[in-house]
Amino acid sequence: MVKKLKQMADKQNASPSRLLDGALAGQVKESAQQIWLAGMGAFSRAQAEGTKVFEALVKEGATLQKKTQSVAEEKISGVTSKMTSMAGDVQAKAGQHWDKLESIFEERTAKALNKLGVPSAKDVDALISRIDELSAKVAKLSKSAPAKAPAPRIARIDELSATTPPPPPPPAPRSAAAKKTSAAKKPAAKRAASKSARA
């Protein structure tokens, strides 16, 4: 159709006034009519087969969705497992580094306490076990030895305290004003004599 129009246009090219000639106008009208009828036929076919095509497209879309969803789920599960394993590895490495850091901290703290003379937990445990051993030996010796009279040294202290008179009570405190007035009245020699008597 387009070829016919081109040929006619080429023929009429020489005289542009004849372009609207009857033959050309008829062919344009006829081709427009054919285009219109073709559009109407396509529309009616689309209307008749439209529901069938629509349903077919829905089915194809559903199958495509299932396929893509299954592929996506596989990818997600793969990525999830990889991330879980990576997280486990990172956690294990962090735990190792934390343990190493903790041991370094404990060693340095122990060294600092040792420099300050603070006994370690091992030293305290050794002392406790030694005390337990000595306590057991003392208990064994006290059970095997008969009860003796108190040591003579203790008896002597008791005897001395019975024969020695108790010390005199301290003099009653005087007020500060009384001390100043009595010191001012006494001459210097008397003050020195009273100080030596007190001593």
FENURKA-V392745 format. One record per pair of residues at least 6 apart in sequence whose ideal C-beta (glycine too) atoms are under 7 Angstrom apart, sorted by the first residue. I is the first residue (numbers start at 1). GAP is how many residues later the second one is. Records with the same first field share a line. If there is no record, write none. Layout:
I->GAP ; GAP
This chain:
1->30
4->23
5->22
8->16 ; 19
12->6 ; 7 ; 9 ; 12
110->10
114->6
183->8
